């Protein structure tokens, strides 16, 4: 089996120096208009210095009506390219491949943040405080968001990034269309899996057509229901992954939350094993899910993934990819104090945001 610190070559020839990647992490530390902040750049560059082979930005909105939280990074305007180019250059200077996660919140882009009523596949209702029932997407909405993703990807390519990842997980817009419960449409965008997958596939195809061949395009998927991701069937998600590979995806990012867990639908089988068997060997699989030690990461590779993505462990250990090479090294685990987080390049705003994760920030 490959080791964590061996290079990896994507099928389009792009090479990452190791198999450790920074997962896209919401942090609310960019400017209110979506412009990349110095704090956000420092946070990302810190992980490049720490040895991560790929450094991926937080979820970056591709259109104003898809913005889901204050301080979210934006890639929706051409005047952002110069600032983004500085980030891409800085990450490459420290040996990391820079990537951007492209995002639209759909029903989870509230009007007080986006400036307009949220829209989604259907008028889906959730029983939670502050929830705004979205309007059902029009054909103009769908054409517009596909173009928004493609234009954002082109901006990222111009800025010097190595690739983008479409956020098709966690119950955001692309995942909402895949959902059999959130998408109740009866037209060409709903009903059968082929129709529910039409938006994510059209988006992948449009993005692939607008970027160079040596630009990595991937997609993050939730294999089954978990948290805000609802109405997802394991076998349907496997088929979606196959289609996306056919449409030009170089990588499939499985968001597992707990990477050691077997699937809910087939408890004797692991999701990585299932997806690896279903996908062409040259299509990369990245897996994330509560990975803390080098042994945790190696176990993911041994199941058939090609790369690992670190979230909370990377927040606590920005040098993980360098330090985990040492025999017997143990990562710093929560809780961390505010000062410890800031010493690890998290902004004060990010430190406040992290309090929503029980036990992560020390009182």
C-alpha positions, 0 to 999 in steps of 0.5 A: 500500500502507498504511504502517507508521505509518498507523492501522488499523481492525478490522472491528468498528470498533476503531482502532489508531494504527499497524500495529506490534504487540508480539508475545506474548513468553514472559518468566517475569517474573510472580509464581509464582501467575500474578499480574501483577508490577510487572516485567511491567507495566513491560516492557509499558508501556515498549513503549507509551511506545515507540509500539507501536500494539498491546501484547500480553501474553505467553502467559497461562494460562487454567487452572492445568492449562495453565500451562507455565512458572514466572513465566507470567502468569495470567488464570484467576481473578477476583481478577486482574482489578483488577491487570490493569485497572491494566495495561490503563489504563496501556497505553491512557494511552500510546496503545496498544491493550492485548491479552492472548494466551490460552493452554493448554499441553496436553502442554507444561504439565508436572506440576511447573509445572501440578500435574497430569499434562498432557493433550492430544488423544491420548497422544502420545509425543515423544523429548525429555528430561523429556517426560511422555506426556499423557493423552487429553482427556475430554469434561469436559476439553474442555468445561472448557477451552472455558469457561476460555478464554471466562471468561478473555476475559470477565475481560480485557474487564472489565479494559479490554483491547481484545482477546484472541488465542487461541494456536493456534500453536507446538504448544500445546493448540489446535495439538495438536488441529489436528495430524494426527500429535498428534491420533489420536482417532477421535471427534468431536474427531479424524480429519477436519480438521473434527473436529480443528478443532472445539476451536479453533472452539468456543473462538473461538465461546465467546469471541466470545459472552462479550465485547462486539462492540467487543472484538477477538478473534483467533487465532495460527496456525502455517501449516505445521510448524516447531519444536514445531508438527507435523502441520500442512498449509498448505491445512488451516491456510488452511481453519481460518483461513477457518472462524475468520473465519466464527466471528467472528475479527477477525484472523489472526496468522501466526507465520512465524519468517522472514517472507521465506520462501516456504511449504514446500508451495508454494515459489513462493508466500508464506504471506501472499499465500495467506492474504490471498487466502483470507480476507475483506478485512475480516479483518486479518492480522498477520504476525511473523517476524524483522522488524528494520527498517522496510523489513522491516515494510513488505515484510510489508504490501506482501505483503498483511498489515495489521499486523506483530508484532515479537518479538526486535527489540522486546526489543532496541528497545522504542522501535522504533515511534517510532525506525523513523519516522526515515530511515536508522534502524538497530535495535540487534541482538544480542548485548546485555548483561544491563545493556542488557536491563535498561535496556530494562525486561527484568527480571533473570529475563527476561534469564536466560530470553533466554540460551536464544536463541543469541547474543542475550545477550552473555557 
